[in-house]
Amino acid sequence: MPRSFSSVTLGSGINLGNALDTADEHALRLPRRYFDEIKAAGFDTIRLPVAWSAHAGQTAPYTIREDFFQRVDRAVDQALARDLNVVLNVHHYHELNHVPDAQTERFLALWRQIAPRYVDRPDLLHFELLNEPRAAMTARRWNALLPQALAAVRESSPERTVLIGPAEMNDISALSKLELPDDDHLVATVHYYAPFEFTHQGAPWVENSAPWLGTTWGGEADRKTVSEDLAVAAAWADAHAVPLFIGEFGAYERADMDSRVRWTAWVRAEAERLRIGWAYWEFGTDFGVYARETDTWREPLRQALIAG
């Protein structure tokens, strides 16, 4: 059965990272002009990472703070008002990844609040169950938990599209371990940052990344590796008759711009050739395609993403 492409109207996207995916009340704000810029640039989708767990109670009923919900509401509605798709996720739930059994009830309670909150929003809004399951959230544990999380969403949203990625930080190489529930409204999602020594050179949160500084990208062997990686993922999606979405890909700002542009353009072009939707990581901070200090796009990167 060929893979459906209907849900991959997600098309070309961008992550609004480092805004709502943090406990920092002074994180990146999201003024209306950013949504205007994203729409005018030609993007179809905003992926909205949200750290719900940093703004919710620690004991039952694990209530999400209303003021934080309203911040998320504003971002969702700004995007929807411009006919942009939205992928709304649970991001940076570190406790769940490290002590899954102790956090399962809380995780499900979050979705039992999030899904009903947006039940009246249009189909342009999509949910993503959990960003980058990892650590103690192994593939076995995640495959057992994700049907419960999906069921929590389905209590109020029986037909809303839901994105599900594999364990091991949604890495594309872990896709083969993902066990999807039987549901007609799913999209599989992966992240792609290969080669890591290039995309994360000099990243301060990555141990021993400084020696990678100066790593360039763009030779024939480099391009071939990306093409092969994405082709394997596309074949898995075809075999499972499910749309595929690259929820994150990007190169850190310490890499040289020419290499960043070559890598970004090649990943984007190969994804589109294979009928894979995508969202670049990210809009306006350390991987950013938009320079907030000047309120302008970094044109080489923007053009690598939005051809023409």
C-alpha positions as CSV (number, residue, x, y, z in Angstrom):
1,M,0.0,0.0,0.0
2,P,1.6,3.3,-1.0
3,R,2.2,5.9,1.6
4,S,-0.5,8.5,1.9
5,F,0.7,12.1,1.3
6,S,-2.5,13.8,2.5
7,S,-1.1,14.7,6.0
8,V,2.2,15.9,4.5
9,T,0.5,19.1,3.6
10,L,2.7,20.0,6.6
11,G,5.2,20.7,3.8
12,S,7.9,23.2,4.7
13,G,8.1,24.2,8.3
14,I,10.1,26.0,10.9
15,N,10.5,25.5,14.7
16,L,9.8,28.3,17.1
17,G,12.3,26.9,19.5
18,N,13.7,28.5,22.7
19,A,10.4,30.3,23.3
20,L,7.8,28.1,25.0
21,D,10.0,25.0,25.5
22,T,11.7,26.4,28.6
23,A,10.9,27.2,32.2
24,D,12.5,30.7,31.7
25,E,9.7,33.3,31.9
26,H,12.0,35.7,29.9
27,A,12.6,33.3,27.0
28,L,12.2,34.3,23.3
29,R,8.9,36.1,22.9
30,L,6.7,35.6,19.8
31,P,5.4,38.9,18.5
32,R,2.9,38.9,15.7
33,R,5.5,40.1,13.2
34,Y,7.4,36.8,13.5
35,F,4.3,34.9,12.3
36,D,3.9,37.4,9.4
37,E,7.5,36.9,8.5
38,I,7.2,33.2,8.5
39,K,4.1,33.3,6.3
40,A,5.5,35.8,3.9
41,A,8.8,33.8,3.5
42,G,6.8,30.9,2.1
43,F,6.7,28.4,5.0
44,D,3.6,26.2,5.5
45,T,4.0,25.0,9.0
46,I,5.2,26.1,12.5
47,R,6.4,23.5,14.9
48,L,5.7,24.8,18.4
49,P,7.8,23.1,21.1
50,V,6.2,23.5,24.5
51,A,7.6,22.5,27.9
52,W,4.3,21.9,29.6
53,S,5.8,19.9,32.4
54,A,7.7,23.1,33.6
55,H,4.4,24.9,34.0
56,A,2.2,22.2,35.6
57,G,1.6,20.9,39.1
58,Q,3.7,18.1,40.5
59,T,0.8,16.3,42.1
60,A,-2.6,15.2,40.8
61,P,-4.4,16.6,39.0
62,Y,-1.2,18.1,37.5
63,T,-2.9,21.3,36.5
64,I,-1.2,23.4,33.7
65,R,-1.0,27.0,34.8
66,E,-3.7,29.1,33.0
67,D,-1.3,32.0,32.3
68,F,1.0,29.6,30.5
69,F,-1.8,28.0,28.6
70,Q,-2.8,31.5,27.4
71,R,0.8,32.1,26.1
72,V,0.5,28.9,24.1
73,D,-3.0,29.9,22.9
74,R,-1.7,33.1,21.5
75,A,1.1,31.4,19.5
76,V,-1.3,28.7,18.2
77,D,-3.9,31.3,17.2
78,Q,-1.4,33.6,15.6
79,A,-0.3,30.8,13.3
80,L,-3.7,29.5,12.6
81,A,-4.9,33.0,11.7
82,R,-2.4,33.0,8.9
83,D,-3.4,29.6,7.6
84,L,-0.2,28.0,8.9
85,N,-0.2,24.4,10.1
86,V,0.8,24.0,13.7
87,V,2.6,21.0,15.3
88,L,2.1,21.4,19.0
89,N,4.2,19.1,21.1
90,V,5.3,18.1,24.6
91,H,9.0,19.2,24.7
92,H,11.8,18.8,27.3
93,Y,9.9,16.6,29.7
94,H,13.1,15.5,31.3
95,E,11.6,13.8,34.3
96,L,9.5,11.5,32.1
97,N,12.6,10.4,30.2
98,H,14.6,9.6,33.3
99,V,11.9,8.1,35.6
100,P,9.1,7.0,33.2
101,D,7.1,4.9,35.6
102,A,6.9,7.7,38.2
103,Q,5.8,10.3,35.5
104,T,3.4,8.3,33.4
105,E,0.3,9.5,35.2
106,R,1.4,13.1,35.0
107,F,2.3,12.8,31.3
108,L,-1.2,11.4,30.4
109,A,-2.8,14.1,32.6
110,L,-1.0,16.8,30.5
111,W,-2.5,15.4,27.3
112,R,-6.0,15.2,28.9
113,Q,-5.7,18.9,29.4
114,I,-4.0,19.9,26.2
115,A,-6.2,18.0,23.7
116,P,-9.6,19.3,25.1
117,R,-8.2,22.9,25.3
118,Y,-7.8,22.9,21.5
119,V,-10.7,20.7,20.5
120,D,-12.4,23.6,18.5
121,R,-9.3,24.6,16.6
122,P,-9.2,23.7,12.9
123,D,-7.5,20.7,11.4
124,L,-4.4,22.8,10.7
125,L,-3.5,22.1,14.3
126,H,-1.6,18.8,14.9
127,F,-0.3,17.2,18.1
128,E,3.0,15.6,18.7
129,L,3.0,13.2,21.7
130,L,6.6,13.6,22.9
131,N,9.8,15.2,21.7
132,E,12.9,13.0,21.7
133,P,12.1,10.1,24.1
134,R,15.5,9.0,25.5
135,A,17.5,7.8,28.5
136,A,15.3,5.4,30.5
137,M,12.5,6.0,28.0
138,T,13.8,3.2,25.8
139,A,12.1,2.0,22.6
140,R,10.4,-0.8,24.6
141,R,9.0,1.6,27.2
142,W,8.0,4.2,24.6
143,N,6.3,1.7,22.4
144,A,4.3,0.6,25.5
145,L,3.5,4.2,26.6
146,L,2.6,5.9,23.3
147,P,-0.7,4.0,22.8
148,Q,-1.8,5.3,26.2
149,A,-0.9,8.8,25.3
150,L,-2.7,8.5,22.0
151,A,-5.8,7.2,23.8
152,A,-5.7,10.3,26.1
153,V,-5.7,12.5,23.1
154,R,-8.4,10.5,21.4
155,E,-10.8,11.0,24.3
156,S,-11.5,14.5,23.1
157,S,-9.9,14.5,19.6
158,P,-10.7,11.4,17.7
159,E,-9.6,12.6,14.3
160,R,-6.9,15.2,14.9
161,T,-3.6,14.3,13.3
162,V,-1.0,13.1,15.8
163,L,2.8,12.9,15.2
164,I,4.8,10.1,16.8
165,G,8.5,9.7,16.7
166,P,10.9,6.9,17.8
167,A,12.9,6.7,21.0
168,E,16.6,7.5,21.0
169,M,15.9,11.2,20.6
170,N,13.7,10.7,17.5
171,D,16.8,9.9,15.6
172,I,16.2,8.8,12.1
173,S,18.2,5.6,12.7
174,A,15.8,4.5,15.4
175,L,12.7,4.6,13.2
176,S,12.8,0.9,12.6
177,K,12.2,0.3,16.4
178,L,9.0,2.4,16.4
179,E,5.7,0.5,16.8
180,L,2.8,2.6,15.6
181,P,-0.7,2.0,17.0
182,D,-3.5,1.2,14.7
183,D,-4.9,4.6,13.9
184,D,-5.8,6.4,10.6
185,H,-4.6,9.8,11.7
186,L,-0.9,9.4,12.4
187,V,2.3,10.9,11.0
188,A,5.7,9.4,11.9
189,T,8.3,12.0,12.7
190,V,12.1,11.9,13.0
191,H,15.0,14.3,13.7
192,Y,18.0,14.5,11.4
193,Y,21.3,16.1,12.5
194,A,23.9,13.9,10.7
195,P,26.8,14.1,10.7
196,F,26.6,15.3,14.3
197,E,30.2,16.4,14.3
198,F,29.2,19.0,11.6
199,T,25.8,20.1,12.8
200,H,26.8,20.5,16.5
201,Q,30.4,21.7,16.2
202,G,31.2,24.0,19.1
203,A,27.8,23.5,20.7
204,P,28.4,24.2,24.5
205,W,25.8,21.6,25.6
206,V,27.6,18.8,23.7
207,E,30.6,17.4,25.5
208,N,33.9,17.6,23.6
209,S,32.4,19.4,20.6
210,A,35.1,22.1,20.4
211,P,37.5,19.9,18.5
212,W,34.9,19.6,15.7
213,L,35.1,23.3,15.0
214,G,36.1,23.8,11.4
215,T,34.3,20.7,10.1
216,T,32.9,21.4,6.6
217,W,30.3,19.7,4.6
218,G,29.4,19.3,0.9
219,G,31.4,16.6,-0.9
220,E,29.9,13.8,-3.0
221,A,30.3,11.3,-0.1
222,D,28.6,13.7,2.2
223,R,25.6,14.1,-0.1
224,K,25.4,10.4,-0.7
225,T,25.1,9.6,3.0
226,V,22.3,12.1,3.5
227,S,20.4,10.7,0.5
228,E,20.8,7.1,1.7
229,D,19.7,8.0,5.3
230,L,16.5,9.7,4.1
231,A,15.8,7.0,1.5
232,V,15.8,4.3,4.3
233,A,13.4,6.4,6.3
234,A,11.1,6.9,3.3
235,A,11.1,3.2,2.6
236,W,10.1,2.5,6.2
237,A,7.2,5.0,5.9
238,D,6.1,3.5,2.6
239,A,6.1,0.0,4.2
240,H,3.9,1.3,7.0
241,A,1.7,3.4,4.7
242,V,2.2,6.4,7.0
243,P,3.3,10.0,6.1
244,L,6.8,11.0,7.3
245,F,7.9,14.4,8.8
246,I,11.4,15.5,9.7
247,G,10.5,17.5,12.8
248,E,14.0,18.9,13.3
249,F,17.1,19.4,11.2
250,G,19.6,22.2,11.4
251,A,23.3,23.2,11.8
252,Y,24.6,25.2,14.8
253,E,25.8,28.7,14.2
254,R,29.5,27.9,14.8
255,A,29.6,25.9,11.5
256,D,30.7,28.0,8.5
257,M,27.8,29.5,6.6
258,D,28.6,28.1,3.2
259,S,28.6,24.5,4.6
260,R,25.4,25.2,6.6
261,V,23.7,26.4,3.4
262,R,24.9,23.4,1.4
263,W,23.8,20.9,4.1
264,T,20.4,22.6,4.7
265,A,19.6,22.8,1.0
266,W,20.5,19.2,0.3
267,V,18.5,17.8,3.3
268,R,15.6,19.9,2.3
269,A,15.8,18.9,-1.4
270,E,16.2,15.2,-0.7
271,A,13.3,15.3,1.8
272,E,11.0,16.9,-0.8
273,R,12.1,14.5,-3.5
274,L,11.1,11.6,-1.2
275,R,7.8,13.3,-0.3
276,I,8.9,13.9,3.3
277,G,7.6,17.1,5.1
278,W,10.1,19.0,7.2
279,A,10.6,21.7,9.8
280,Y,14.0,23.4,10.2
281,W,15.5,23.9,13.7
282,E,15.0,26.8,14.3
283,F,13.7,30.3,13.7
284,G,15.7,32.9,15.6
285,T,18.3,31.7,18.1
286,D,21.5,29.7,17.8
287,F,20.5,27.6,14.7
288,G,18.4,30.4,13.4
289,V,17.5,31.3,9.9
290,Y,16.2,34.7,11.1
291,A,18.4,37.4,12.7
292,R,16.3,38.9,15.4
293,E,18.8,41.7,16.1
294,T,18.2,43.1,12.7
295,D,14.7,41.7,12.0
296,T,15.9,40.2,8.7
297,W,16.2,36.7,7.3
298,R,19.7,35.2,6.9
299,E,19.0,35.0,3.1
300,P,21.4,32.2,2.2
301,L,19.7,29.9,4.7
302,R,16.2,31.1,3.9
303,Q,16.8,30.4,0.2
304,A,18.3,27.0,1.1
305,L,14.9,26.2,2.7
306,I,12.5,27.9,0.4
307,A,13.7,27.4,-3.1
308,G,12.9,30.3,-5.4
